[in-house]
């Protein structure tokens, strides 16, 4: 088989990052490699070259491979809209809603679609590195599974099982996961991998010996904990802070409402040395701040209601009275407008916050497009990114990449995700806020540097015999 599947003991153990690292390592060795995730559940998406949307992690993994992302890399994307309902994206396009009570039945019919996308990637590339979702050992999710062992069995793939030692309980997690799997699934696990290790490796050896004896599986390696500048699909709170730095030249607060989406839009700001950026969940945490950002939202109506119910509006008004800046991105911008007319996409029309002269009408068909063009404000620098939204707003084209601004230029809105990825534009815009210390680095340059550091760490820590089986040679991943 020309593929390897990375599964994990839980969400957040590092599957997405490890897949990106393996992809980068193989690509640097001249292997034509592609990422694949059969089913993703995330409100953080990217637009592909073939006009669809996929999970943000698969777009990052495509960058690691040096290729453009396509819908085949993540054929099923589930975007939660409420506790019991999600939007279903199949091969990049909205196909309807997925109800929690019918989750198992409704996803089973998607297995053929998933296998077709996988087969197309296998035909086009030397190796495909596949990412699982969550854990393969959840008893309530195993029936009808297309994301983990259900897919591995259907596609006949070998699996590496990953646990995160930094979370604690990694040996119990790895052994317990194996115990829950069926006999055929356990046989499919080729090796175990421990991620996020800090400390002296000598102190770990006794536990590694125990794991090998109890599991009967070889250890693929122990990957060290790394501080990487990579977008995180499900963990925006790496930017959290209880208080702002007194040395920061610019203080930025990002409101993390319940249905926040595409939170990696702010990563380029957070990476600036003299910007203090933090996500906040309460109105009391907003200040001190020079700039407040309302990020994207998967469900604008409910997140706007949450802002009002939790006392954010008076604090935002006070912020503006004292000369503070306010930026809304996509759904956040729609909230800042006068009104949102909705005939059923999110459940009724509503009044916006009114700080932008903007009216939004929700459309049944989602708008998806990649952006690569010159800005008209504040200077003619390149802007790259993507738009992904149901709303249609009366944008002012003379402000591109912004869609609207208040008369006093304190409040701004844009539909462009990835707005700050290009360093020259980011530096020019930050200068309008009085911040003149930007390093001007392109975010993709930072991303590639982190991916190379990750690939170096994997090359040094993964068993060379196991690693040699995924180099794109004639005999792939035999187990």
Number of C-alpha atoms within 10 A of each C-alpha: 16 23 26 23 26 25 31 31 26 20 16 19 23 20 27 26 22 22 29 27 25 25 27 28 25 23 20 15 10 11 19 19 30 32 33 28 29 25 28 24 19 19 26 23 26 28 25 21 13 14 15 26 29 32 27 25 29 28 25 27 29 22 21 29 25 17 15 15 26 24 25 27 29 30 29 30 27 21 23 20 20 15 8 12 17 22 20 21 23 23 22 25 19 17 11 11 16 21 17 13 10 11 15 18 12 14 17 14 12 17 20 12 16 25 18 13 19 23 14 12 20 18 11 12 16 19 27 27 22 27 29 27 22 19 22 24 20 14 10 8 15 17 12 17 19 27 26 26 28 18 21 22 14 12 15 14 21 24 28 19 25 27 29 27 20 15 12 10 11 18 18 13 18 22 17 14 20 21 13 14 19 12 10 10 17 17 14 19 23 21 21 24 21 25 22 16 17 12 9 8 10 7 9 12 11 9 11 16 12 12 19 15 11 10 18 11 17 19 21 21 21 25 22 20 16 14 9 14 17 19 20 20 23 18 11 19 13 9 17 16 14 9 12 20 15 9 10 13 15 23 20 25 24 23 23 23 21 16 20 21 25 25 28 22 21 23 20 23 22 17 18 16 12 19 20 24 26 26 23 20 16 14 16 12 19 23 18 16 19 19 23 26 22 24 25 31 29 25 19 24 22 18 21 23 13 15 19 13 10 13 13 20 15 12 15 17 13 12 20 18 10 9 12 18 19 25 20 25 27 26 27 24 32 32 32 28 24 17 21 24 19 19 13 11 15 16 13 12 17 15 15 21 17 15 20 25 15 24 21 22 17 20 16 13 12 16 14 19 20 19 18 11 14 15 19 16 16 17 13 14 18 18 24 20 21 20 19 21 20 21 23 17 19 12 20 13 13 12 17 21 26 24 22 27 22 16 11 7 12 18 22 22 29 23 28 25 26 23 21 23 25 21 21 19 25 23 20 19 18 17 14 11 14 10 15 15 15 20 14 16 17 16 20 16 13 16 18 18 15 19 27 16 18 25 23 15 18 21 18 14 14 17 16 12 9 17 16 13 18 25 22 21 13 10 12 17 22 12 13
